[in-house]
Amino acid sequence: MTKSHASIDIQKIAYSLIVVICLGWLLHIGSSLIVPFVFAIMLAVLLFPIEKRISKYIKWKSISILISFLTLVIPLLIITTLFSFQLISIIDSLPSINESMQQGFDRLLNKTNQALPFLNLDAESLLGGSQTDLEQPLKFIGQGLVSTSGFIAAFGMTILYTFFLLYYRRSFKNFIVFQFEKSARPDIRETLSEIKETIQAYIRGLGIVIVLLSVFNSIGLSIIGIDYAIFWGVLAGLLAIIPFIGTLMGGMLPFIYALSSADATWQPVAVVIYYVIIQQIEGNFITPKVVGGKVDINPLFAIMSLVFFGSYWGLGGIVLALPIISVIKIILSNFESTLPYATLMSSDISNKKGIFKKIADA
């Protein structure tokens, strides 16, 4: 009996590995098609309540969908336009950026060595013989956002997919529901509703986090005395879309900029201290309170999902990792055979003593 059980378990593991390997291969080779479609699903779920309200007054579905798009696209166009002008101004105002930045970095090291002589810091050893350059990453940001043909094509595909997902949403939902037995259909509808609510809550919460961080960062950098504080603050707020490290990434550019342009040595240091503090506040208070209610994933699986999807889909995979793993957890929790896996992914798993015994005995 023991051997037969062992062989069955090995078979299940083998089948699972084959499925995972095949799925991983498909995710990798089909990233150019899959990533825009996943973004489209999230965008369609976000726009659904808006389109539903508009459709009460406008009976033509195509028109109501287009209007719901405009409510999202117009603010994004305004923000993008303002960012473009600010980006051009920053680049134009730094004709001698490398020299200024090197001087600022040397000034900072001298002050540090005076305060802590035992460190004996040296610019060449710290930078490895290379100089920090702000102009190149700024140009990369501008070109990456608005000039890359791949980005434009992916964005166009996402908009197109979103339109048809909204247009045929009832048909898609019914198709999924009626793939299951009649007795299971109410549970499937409930699962789909839970997935929809989770995605909507995540996107709304992330939007609130971005706005809060943009405001806090802009105020903080203004108090420190950094030029273009609103630009740097909003940029760091937008980078919060990248979990765990986005806020600190957003602090690197204003730090480098402060090295090249700040009048006082303490300003770059203040920028670093500020972003370390705001990272702790964002990670421990803002995001858990605003987003964490629906995204019930423990940090281990969150980081694993970031690494996995990031390695397959790049930056798009990092952005999509948390909502995807949350949806996977919801699906796993609605089937008895996969409930232990969903439980293992929960954020409060350490507080659920004896939970797996209860599941096994149920």
Order of alpha helices (4+ residues) and beta strands (2+ residues): alpha-alpha-alpha-alpha-alpha-alpha-alpha-alpha-alpha-alpha-alpha-alpha-alpha-alpha-alpha-alpha-alpha
